Amino acid sequence: MIVAKVNDYEISLKEYQMELADVQRKMKLEQPSNEAKKSAVERLIDGYLLLESAQNQEITSDEIDDELLNFKLRFNSEEEFNEMLTKENLAIDSIRENLSQTLKIRKFIAAKFEVKCEVEEDKIKDFYEKNILSLNPENAVRASHILIKGDTEDSFSKAQEISQSLNSKEEFNKIAETCSDCPSCCQSGDLGFFTRGKMVPEFENVAFDLQIGEISKPIKTQFGYHIIMVTEKKEAQPPKFEEIKDLLKKRLERIEAELKLINFLKEQRVKAEIIINREML
């Protein structure tokens, strides 16, 4: 049964089902959506158009062996790999042929589209200003806490008594080591640096409002009562241009290569005779 035809090549239902299963896994769908079905058939069409152009790429037997080994490593064992072959009614030769085609396409793309581009520094700087400086980097605080587990009146009273007795960082550290019900007691209650969204809201709202060295009143969360002391604050700064210039250059090269590939496939689609049997999707 034929799902689509690209020039003289017929895309079988089996090919389509295997591609759809892969798309479904990547999209984390229990049932294939219309978008997944469309993506699967479009990928197969693009794949064949690329393969037509990549036929002159030379692939060695050793390269196919290496690719086959990498493919097998996706499975937990040789037995699981063989079970897949039986289930899908596939022969090892057909796997090798598919891998050979994949390698040809990969070599073709690398040769034609992934050549290094000379991206001018002004373009890199413009990308930096629009995409890096425009971000709002997250501030972070470093805090220690004393945890008294439970939500009873006794728990609150104990936490309040401890809170009222604390007058210095040294006293806080000592009490954290001896009285806190959190494993962080081994580090005098130190939780390290964290940004917003890493702690429960009740805890982080207080932590970000405290001044360095300031000790909070008991704060109730699902874990119990916390007494918090902020020890450091770190105002996040965007990376400097010189620090990430090379990384941005590579990203722009990759974007440019992808755009060239997209335009190439558009041109190939205009030239090709493509028929999709949408009733089979």
Long-range contacts (C-beta under 8 A, 24 or more apart in sequence): 1-280, 2-277, 2-280, 3-41, 3-44, 3-276, 3-277, 3-280, 3-281, 4-41, 4-44, 4-45, 4-274, 4-275, 4-276, 4-277, 5-273, 5-274, 5-275, 6-45, 6-48, 6-49, 6-272, 6-273, 6-274, 7-52, 7-272, 7-273, 9-48, 11-41, 11-44, 11-45, 11-48, 13-280, 15-44, 16-40, 16-41, 16-44, 16-280, 16-281, 18-88, 19-43, 19-44, 37-281, 38-281, 41-276, 41-281, 45-269, 45-274, 45-276, 46-265, 47-105, 49-265, 49-268, 49-269, 49-272, 50-105, 50-108, 50-109, 50-265, 51-101, 51-104, 51-105, 52-268, 53-108, 53-268, 54-101, 54-104, 54-105, 54-107, 54-108, 55-104, 57-103, 57-104, 57-107, 57-108, 57-111, 59-100, 59-103, 59-104, 59-107, 63-103, 64-96, 64-99, 64-100, 64-103, 67-99, 67-102, 67-103, 68-95, 68-96, 68-99, 71-95, 71-99, 109-261, 112-260, 112-264, 113-257, 113-258, 113-260, 113-261, 113-264, 114-257, 115-257, 116-253, 117-252, 117-253, 117-256, 117-257, 119-249, 119-252, 119-253, 119-256, 121-245, 123-252, 124-245, 124-248, 124-249, 124-252, 125-241, 127-248, 127-251, 127-252, 128-241, 128-244, 128-245, 128-248, 132-238, 132-239, 132-244, 132-248, 133-238, 135-238, 137-236, 137-237, 137-238, 138-195, 138-196, 138-236, 139-195, 139-196, 139-208, 139-233, 139-234, 139-235, 139-236, 140-193, 140-194, 140-195, 140-233, 140-234, 140-236, 141-193, 141-194, 141-207, 141-208, 141-210, 141-230, 141-232, 141-233, 141-234, 142-190, 142-191, 142-192, 142-193, 142-194, 142-230, 142-231, 142-232, 142-233, 142-234, 143-191, 143-194, 143-207, 143-210, 143-228, 143-229, 143-230, 143-231, 144-172, 144-173, 144-176, 144-184, 144-187, 144-188, 144-189, 144-190, 144-191, 144-228, 144-229, 144-231, 145-176, 145-180, 145-182, 145-184, 145-189, 145-191, 145-203, 145-226, 145-227, 145-228, 145-229, 146-172, 146-175, 146-176, 146-179, 146-180, 146-182, 146-189, 146-226, 146-227, 147-180, 147-181, 147-182, 147-184, 147-223, 147-224, 147-225, 147-226, 148-179, 148-180, 148-181, 148-218, 148-224, 148-225, 148-226, 148-227, 149-181, 149-223, 149-224, 150-224, 150-225, 151-220, 151-224, 155-224, 155-225, 156-218, 156-220, 156-225, 158-225, 159-218, 159-224, 159-225, 159-226, 159-227, 160-217, 160-218, 162-227, 163-215, 163-216, 163-217, 163-218, 163-227, 166-215, 166-227, 169-213, 169-229, 169-231, 172-215, 172-227, 172-229, 181-224, 182-223, 189-229, 190-231, 193-232, 193-234, 195-236, 203-228
